[in-house]
Amino acid sequence: MAKPVTEVYEMLMDMTKEKINVYRKTLDCNVKATLSKADMAAEVAWYIETEAEWWLKKIPTWELFLLKKLVKLAPGEKYDAGFQGIPSILESLQFVKVEVDRKRHTLYSISEDMHTIIAPNIDKVLSFIKSQHYDKLDQVLFGMLNLYGVLERKSLGAMMVRAAIMIDYENGEQNSMGLNALMYMEDSLLANSFTLSVEDKDFVFHPCLQNPGKVFMGQRIRPDFDDYKRYTLEQARDAGLGYPFIMYAHDEPFGQAVLQAMEKLKISEKKKEILYHELYLQCQEEPDKIMDFVTFIASGKLESIEQAQSLMEMCTDFSNNIPRWELRGFSSQEFFEKFEKPKMKPAHPQPYNPMNFTVKNVGRNDMCPCGSGRKYKNCHGKLS
């Protein structure tokens, strides 16, 4: 019996078979890859429509809360989510419609079909997410990506297992194998959508990275530096608190200085969050263009060159002290102190200067003490 033509089916049929196959793998849909395009689209559409409780578990917690708000609205009605710093997985799946207005606010809406699919399942899924601590693991995972930028999946999995054991312990539960972390790593689209494979190894990268390969290669060009900085569970949690913004280090002196400088420029609280987030990313991918950022936020608001210089120094200090993705979580300052400074040879207390030496009992026919190889009478002796 032929399956009815639905909105989801039509969406899939607008894609190539290769793209539909990506959907099949992404949503863990048990459909044969050998099917024709039309049959594969029909099977995947049927799975999306009837198994929402299963695939919704894979969506990051913050986006599930977004869906909960959307199903309370009428189909097609827009929800203003403000500025969104992190790419939406729901948008990449085309499960939500997205517009950006003049204020750079993101407006989300869902169709009538998606409303019908999601509404009966969203509360059950959120209940499951909380019972398995997926919400807390989301926060830890995002924090780790904020700190490291690119992580080998094997290392990330070990970190998540340790985090799950600690979370269980804090909740009076016992799960010494970290089973819910392994389940989470299998399910999470945050952990599975942003990946690259190099030399038979899988890596997970930050969803904001424009060029993950560049950061990855930046890590690889330091052969004597092959470890990640060690962060505690609490530090990873703190680094993931701002999701969907990056607000790591905003309580540190260098982060506070930048925020206070923005305040002096009379930038609103919400805009400060956005700019702080963008500065963090600027420092990761294009730290040499911090001046462009300073010019952008301070245009028409500075009273002197000194103010511009001060703001530039604050942003540079910020860049030097945050975890650098190319440095596997170490800041530039930490990396210098830990890996580069010990290799530096101490400078001679009095660097050699051929014009600065003391002449004691040098005969006219002796070699000149400046080291020129000429006799004293033909060299510095002419000056005496």
SULCOR-V125732 format. One record per backbone hydrogen bond with DSSP energy under -1.0 kcal/mol. NH is the residue of the N-H (numbers start at 1). CO is the residue of the C=O. E is the energy in kcal/mol with one decimal. If there is no record, write none. Layout:
NH_CO_E ; NH_CO_E
//
This chain:
10_6_-2.4 ; 11_7_-2.2 ; 12_8_-2.2 ; 13_9_-2.4 ; 14_10_-1.0 ; 15_12_-1.8 ; 20_16_-2.1 ; 21_17_-2.2 ; 22_18_-1.5 ; 23_19_-2.0 ; 24_20_-2.4 ; 25_21_-2.2 ; 26_22_-3.1 ; 27_23_-2.7 ; 28_25_-1.0 ; 29_24_-3.0 ; 31_29_-2.2 ; 35_32_-1.1 ; 40_36_-2.8 ; 41_37_-2.7 ; 42_38_-2.2 ; 43_39_-2.4 ; 44_40_-2.7 ; 45_41_-2.4 ; 46_42_-2.2 ; 47_43_-2.0 ; 48_44_-2.5 ; 49_45_-2.3 ; 50_46_-2.0 ; 51_47_-2.5 ; 54_51_-1.2 ; 55_51_-1.9 ; 56_52_-2.5 ; 58_55_-1.5 ; 59_56_-1.4 ; 64_60_-1.6 ; 65_61_-2.1 ; 66_62_-1.5 ; 67_63_-2.1 ; 68_64_-2.2 ; 69_65_-1.7 ; 70_66_-2.1 ; 71_67_-2.5 ; 73_70_-1.2 ; 76_110_-2.6 ; 77_74_-2.4 ; 79_108_-3.0 ; 81_106_-2.6 ; 92_88_-1.8 ; 93_89_-1.9 ; 94_91_-1.2 ; 95_90_-2.4 ; 97_109_-3.2 ; 99_107_-2.0 ; 101_105_-2.2 ; 104_101_-1.9 ; 106_82_-3.0 ; 107_99_-3.5 ; 108_79_-2.6 ; 109_97_-1.5 ; 115_111_-2.2 ; 116_112_-2.1 ; 117_113_-2.0 ; 118_114_-2.7 ; 119_115_-2.3 ; 121_118_-1.9 ; 122_118_-1.7 ; 125_121_-2.3 ; 126_122_-2.4 ; 127_123_-2.0 ; 128_124_-2.0 ; 129_125_-2.9 ; 130_126_-2.0 ; 131_127_-2.1 ; 132_128_-2.0 ; 134_129_-2.5 ; 137_133_-2.2 ; 138_134_-2.6 ; 139_135_-1.5 ; 140_136_-2.1 ; 141_137_-3.0 ; 142_138_-2.8 ; 143_139_-2.2 ; 144_140_-2.5 ; 145_141_-2.2 ; 146_142_-2.2 ; 147_143_-1.8 ; 148_144_-2.7 ; 149_145_-2.0 ; 150_148_-2.1 ; 151_204_-2.7 ; 153_202_-3.1 ; 156_152_-2.6 ; 157_153_-2.9 ; 158_154_-1.8 ; 159_155_-2.2 ; 160_156_-2.5 ; 161_157_-2.1 ; 162_158_-2.0 ; 163_159_-2.2 ; 164_160_-2.6 ; 165_161_-2.3 ; 166_162_-1.9 ; 167_163_-2.6 ; 168_164_-2.8 ; 169_165_-2.2 ; 170_166_-2.4 ; 171_167_-1.4 ; 172_169_-1.6 ; 173_168_-3.2 ; 178_175_-2.7 ; 182_178_-1.6 ; 183_179_-2.5 ; 184_180_-2.3 ; 185_181_-2.8 ; 186_182_-1.6 ; 187_183_-2.3 ; 188_184_-3.5 ; 189_58_-2.9 ; 192_188_-1.0 ; 193_189_-2.3 ; 196_203_-2.0 ; 198_201_-2.8 ; 201_198_-1.6 ; 203_196_-2.9 ; 204_151_-3.1 ; 205_194_-2.4 ; 206_149_-2.3 ; 209_206_-1.8 ; 215_211_-1.3 ; 216_212_-2.7 ; 217_213_-2.6 ; 218_214_-2.0 ; 219_215_-1.8 ; 220_216_-1.7 ; 221_217_-1.5 ; 225_222_-2.0 ; 229_328_-2.3 ; 236_232_-2.1 ; 237_233_-2.5 ; 238_234_-2.5 ; 239_235_-2.2 ; 240_236_-1.1 ; 241_238_-1.1 ; 243_240_-1.2 ; 245_242_-3.3 ; 250_247_-1.5 ; 252_249_-1.1 ; 256_252_-3.1 ; 257_253_-2.2 ; 258_254_-1.3 ; 259_255_-2.2 ; 260_256_-2.8 ; 261_257_-2.0 ; 262_258_-2.1 ; 263_259_-2.0 ; 264_260_-2.0 ; 265_261_-1.1 ; 266_263_-1.8 ; 267_262_-1.9 ; 272_268_-2.3 ; 273_269_-1.7 ; 274_270_-1.6 ; 275_271_-2.7 ; 276_272_-2.8 ; 277_273_-2.2 ; 278_274_-2.3 ; 279_275_-2.5 ; 280_276_-2.3 ; 281_277_-1.8 ; 282_278_-2.4 ; 283_279_-2.6 ; 284_280_-1.1 ; 285_281_-2.4 ; 286_282_-2.1 ; 289_286_-2.1 ; 290_287_-1.1 ; 293_289_-1.2 ; 294_290_-2.5 ; 295_291_-2.5 ; 296_292_-2.1 ; 297_293_-2.4 ; 298_294_-2.0 ; 301_298_-2.7 ; 308_304_-1.4 ; 309_305_-2.6 ; 310_306_-2.4 ; 311_307_-2.3 ; 312_308_-2.3 ; 313_309_-2.2 ; 314_310_-2.0 ; 315_311_-2.3 ; 316_312_-2.3 ; 317_313_-2.5 ; 318_314_-2.3 ; 319_315_-2.4 ; 320_316_-2.1 ; 322_318_-1.3 ; 324_330_-2.2 ; 328_325_-1.2 ; 329_324_-2.0 ; 330_327_-1.5 ; 333_320_-2.3 ; 335_331_-2.9 ; 336_332_-2.2 ; 337_333_-2.3 ; 338_334_-2.8 ; 339_335_-2.7 ; 340_335_-1.2 ; 341_336_-3.7 ; 344_341_-1.5 ; 356_353_-2.4 ; 366_363_-1.4 ; 368_374_-3.0 ; 371_368_-1.7 ; 376_366_-3.5 ; 377_364_-2.2 ; 379_376_-1.3 ; 381_376_-2.7 ; 382_379_-1.5 ; 383_380_-1.3
//
